[in-house]
């Protein structure tokens, strides 16, 4: 087994959970989670936290590509690529 594969796997699972949550919100309410003034704030805080974890142990994860994927996810969810609210 590759060294520290558990870190890589954990980061990917966290990403998948955030993606699933925002998609479930979109299907349930017909709008992106970024439009929700309560849940959106908490969701994007979790995305920021996940981005911060890229400064730690990541196994062999391509952190640049993963960061790009996080920014795409934020944009899809109604935030900017800098993890801020869209005015």
Contact map, one row per residue, 1 for C-alpha under 8 A:
111010000000000000000000000000000000000000000000000000000000000000000000000000000000000
111110000000000000000000000000000000000000000000000000000000000000000000000000000000000
111110000000000000000000000000000000000000000000000000000010000000000000000000000000000
011111110000000000000000000000000000000000000000000000001111000000000000000000000000000
111111111000000000000000000000000000000000000000000000000111000000000000000000000000000
000111111100000000000000000000000000000000000000000000000010000000000000000000000000000
000111111110000000000000000000000000000000000000000000001110000000000000000000000000000
000111111111000000000000000000000000000000000000000000000111100000000000000000000000000
000011111111100000000000000000000000000000000000000000000000000000000000000000000000000
000001111111110000000000000000000000000000000000000000000000000000000000000000000000000
000000111111111000000000000000000000000000000000010000000100000000000000000000000000000
000000011111111100000000000000000000000000000000000000000000000000000000000000000000000
000000001111111110000000000000000000000000000000000000000000000000000000000000000000000
000000000111111111000000000000000000000000000000010000000000000000000000000000000000000
000000000011111111100000000000000000000000000000010000000000000000000100000000000000000
000000000001111111110000000000000000000000000000000000000000000000000000000000000000000
000000000000111111111000000000000000000000000000000000000000000000000000000000000000000
000000000000011111111100000000000000000000100110000000000000000000000000000000000000000
000000000000001111111110000000000000000000000000000000000000000000000000100000000000000
000000000000000111111111000000000000000000000000000000000000000000000000000000000000000
000000000000000011111111100000000000000000000000000000000000000000000000000000000000000
000000000000000001111111110000011000000000000000000000000000000000000000000010000000000
000000000000000000111111111000010000000000000000000000000000000000000000000000000000000
000000000000000000011111111100000000000000000000000000000000000000000000000000000000000
000000000000000000001111111111111000000000000000000000000000000000000000000000000000000
000000000000000000000111111111111000000000000000000000000000000000000000000000000000000
000000000000000000000011111111100000000000000000000000000000000000000000000000000000000
000000000000000000000001111111000000000000000000000000000000000000000000000000000000000
000000000000000000000000111111100000000000000000000000000000000000000000000000000000000
000000000000000000000000111111110000000000000000000000000000000000000000000000000000000
000000000000000000000000111011111010000000000000000000000000000000000000000000000000000
000000000000000000000110110001111111000000000000000000000000000000000000000111000000000
000000000000000000000100110000111111001100100000000000000000000000000000000011000000000
000000000000000000000000000000011111100110010000000000000000000000000000000011100000110
000000000000000000000000000000111111100100000000000000000000000000000000000001000000000
000000000000000000000000000000011111111110000000000000000000000000000000000000000000000
000000000000000000000000000000000111111110000000000000000000000000000000000000000000000
000000000000000000000000000000000001111111000000000000000000000000000000000000000000000
000000000000000000000000000000001001111111100000000000000000000000000000000000000000000
000000000000000000000000000000001111111111110000000000000000000000000000000000000000000
000000000000000000000000000000000101111111111000000000000000000000000000000000000000000
000000000000000000000000000000000000011111111100000000000000000000000000000000000000000
000000000000000001000000000000001000001111111110000000000000000000000000000000000000000
000000000000000000000000000000000100000111111111000000000000000000000000010000000011000
000000000000000000000000000000000000000011111111100000000000000000000000000000000000000
000000000000000001000000000000000000000001111111110000000000000000000000000000000000000
000000000000000001000000000000000000000000111111111000000000000000000100010000000010000
000000000000000000000000000000000000000000011111111100000000000000000000000000000010000
000000000000000000000000000000000000000000001111111110000000000000000000000000000000000
000000000010011000000000000000000000000000000111111111000000000000000000000000000000000
000000000000000000000000000000000000000000000011111111100000000000100100000000000000000
000000000000000000000000000000000000000000000001111111110000000000000000000000000000000
000000000000000000000000000000000000000000000000111111111000000000000000000000000000000
000000000000000000000000000000000000000000000000011111111100001000100000000000000000000
000000000000000000000000000000000000000000000000001111111000000000000000000000000000000
000000000000000000000000000000000000000000000000000111111100000000000000000000000000000
000100100000000000000000000000000000000000000000000011111110000000000000000000000000000
000110110010000000000000000000000000000000000000000001011111101000000000000000000000000
001111110000000000000000000000000000000000000000000000001111100000000000000000000000000
000110010000000000000000000000000000000000000000000000000111110000000000000000000000000
000000010000000000000000000000000000000000000000000000000111111001000000000000000000000
000000000000000000000000000000000000000000000000000000000001111111000000000000000000000
000000000000000000000000000000000000000000000000000001000100111111100000000000000000000
000000000000000000000000000000000000000000000000000000000000011111110000000000000000000
000000000000000000000000000000000000000000000000000000000000011111111000000000000000000
000000000000000000000000000000000000000000000000000000000000111111111100000000000000000
000000000000000000000000000000000000000000000000001001000000001111111110000000000000000
000000000000000000000000000000000000000000000000000000000000000111111111000000000000000
000000000000000000000000000000000000000000000000000000000000000011111111100000000000000
000000000000001000000000000000000000000000000010001000000000000001111111110000000000000
000000000000000000000000000000000000000000000000000000000000000000111111111000011110000
000000000000000000000000000000000000000000000000000000000000000000011111111100001000000
000000000000000000100000000000000000000000000000000000000000000000001111111110000000000
000000000000000000000000000000000000000000010010000000000000000000000111111111111010000
000000000000000000000000000000000000000000000000000000000000000000000011111111111010000
000000000000000000000000000000010000000000000000000000000000000000000001111111100000000
000000000000000000000100000000011100000000000000000000000000000000000000111111100000000
000000000000000000000000000000011110000000000000000000000000000000000000011111110000110
000000000000000000000000000000000100000000000000000000000000000000000000011111111111110
000000000000000000000000000000000000000000000000000000000000000000000010011001111111110
000000000000000000000000000000000000000000000000000000000000000000000011011000111111000
000000000000000000000000000000000000000000000000000000000000000000000010000000111111000
000000000000000000000000000000000000000000010011000000000000000000000010011000111111100
000000000000000000000000000000000000000000010000000000000000000000000000000000111111110
000000000000000000000000000000000100000000000000000000000000000000000000000001110011111
000000000000000000000000000000000100000000000000000000000000000000000000000001110001111
000000000000000000000000000000000000000000000000000000000000000000000000000000000000111
